[in-house]
Amino acid sequence: MGKKKRLSKKDAPSNITENETIMSQDDFIVSKTDTKGFITYCNEIFVDMSGYTAEDLIGANHNIIRHPHMPQVAFKLLWDLLKNGKEFFGFVKNLRKDGGFYWVFAYITADYDLNGNIVGYTSFRRKPPRSAIEQIEPVYRLLVDAERRGGMEASGALLAKFLKEHDTTYDALVMNLQKGA
Ligand SMILES: Cc1cc2nc3c(=O)[nH]c(=O)nc-3n(C[C@H](O)[C@H](O)[C@H](O)COP(=O)(O)O)c2cc1C
């Protein structure tokens, strides 16, 4: 039997559309990865929302659903926090197999063995309030633009400036947006 191909963002659709799929209020999208971000588990709602089969998803790099409208600095923050044993909260626009998208409010945390070593990560996502998407989308657009011009150094500086101007931190901003503030 041949080795299974591991899907990644290189296999993602290039026909990106404006078709949005909206999460149900009561749903959780759940996935688990190994320490490198390769998917080891996904629930049925993840299968439905992403448009891939469970077989496609297991073993795939989680970036298979990375949307080009997401700034890279968001994922840098995510990995920096997780590798340091901290939790990540954030709003993520994800790319479906059919080129459409869906927004989530994600909570990601590390999984440990009995010796305290990180053995993987788990993400739970809920439906974000529309008001949060409306507020975060233009910020992400500016960050993506900054990245196009000056890489992550530029978007990191822009994010720091934005938080300072609003006298807030990343975590406080995200929590307030999720509350519908
Ligand atoms: C548990 C877990 C869940 C993740 N979920 C997503 C996700 O839903 N969407 C996404 O774009 N990236 C997600 N990531 C981040 C990806 O691993 C990756 O960093 C991101 O897609 C950017 O990929 P790139 O740096 O190859 O462009 C997740 C990572 C972990 C550890």
The ligand as a Tripos MOL2 file, in Angstrom:
@<TRIPOS>MOLECULE
LIG
   31    33     1     0     0
SMALL
NO_CHARGES

@<TRIPOS>ATOM
      1 C1         -4.4430   22.7480   17.3890 C.3       1 LIG1
      2 C2         -4.1970   23.7170   16.2600 C.ar      1 LIG1
      3 C3         -5.2610   24.1760   15.5160 C.ar      1 LIG1
      4 C4         -5.0680   25.0670   14.4570 C.ar      1 LIG1
      5 N1         -6.1580   25.4860   13.7560 N.ar      1 LIG1
      6 C5         -5.9880   26.2930   12.6930 C.ar      1 LIG1
      7 C6         -7.0980   26.6980   11.9130 C.ar      1 LIG1
      8 O1         -8.2500   26.3670   12.2050 O.2       1 LIG1
      9 N2         -6.8640   27.4840   10.8350 N.ar      1 LIG1
     10 C7         -5.6030   27.8830   10.4810 C.ar      1 LIG1
     11 O2         -5.4640   28.5890    9.4890 O.2       1 LIG1
     12 N3         -4.5280   27.5390   11.2230 N.ar      1 LIG1
     13 C8         -4.6990   26.7520   12.3130 C.ar      1 LIG1
     14 N4         -3.6070   26.3850   13.0590 N.ar      1 LIG1
     15 C9         -2.2920   26.9830   12.7080 C.3       1 LIG1
     16 C10        -1.5740   26.2240   11.6110 C.3       1 LIG1
     17 O3         -0.7960   25.2080   12.2240 O.3       1 LIG1
     18 C11        -0.6240   27.1620   10.8150 C.3       1 LIG1
     19 O4          0.2890   27.7710   11.6920 O.3       1 LIG1
     20 C12        -1.3770   28.2590   10.0490 C.3       1 LIG1
     21 O5         -2.4100   27.7260    9.2570 O.3       1 LIG1
     22 C13        -0.4450   29.0800    9.1640 C.3       1 LIG1
     23 O6          0.2180   28.2340    8.2990 O.3       1 LIG1
     24 P1          1.4660   28.6790    7.4540 P.3       1 LIG1
     25 O7          2.4600   29.2860    8.4120 O.co2     1 LIG1
     26 O8          1.9890   27.4150    6.8260 O.co2     1 LIG1
     27 O9          0.9750   29.6870    6.4630 O.co2     1 LIG1
     28 C14        -3.7620   25.5090   14.1360 C.ar      1 LIG1
     29 C15        -2.6900   25.0460   14.8920 C.ar      1 LIG1
     30 C16        -2.8940   24.1730   15.9490 C.ar      1 LIG1
     31 C17        -1.7170   23.7000   16.7510 C.3       1 LIG1
@<TRIPOS>BOND
     1     1     2 1
     2     2     3 ar
     3     2    30 ar
     4     3     4 ar
     5     4     5 ar
     6     4    28 ar
     7     5     6 ar
     8     6     7 ar
     9     6    13 1
    10     7     8 2
    11     7     9 ar
    12     9    10 ar
    13    10    11 2
    14    10    12 ar
    15    12    13 ar
    16    13    14 ar
    17    14    15 1
    18    14    28 ar
    19    15    16 1
    20    16    17 1
    21    16    18 1
    22    18    19 1
    23    18    20 1
    24    20    21 1
    25    20    22 1
    26    22    23 1
    27    23    24 1
    28    24    25 2
    29    24    26 1
    30    24    27 1
    31    28    29 ar
    32    29    30 ar
    33    30    31 1
@<TRIPOS>SUBSTRUCTURE
     1 LIG1         1 GROUP 0 **** ****
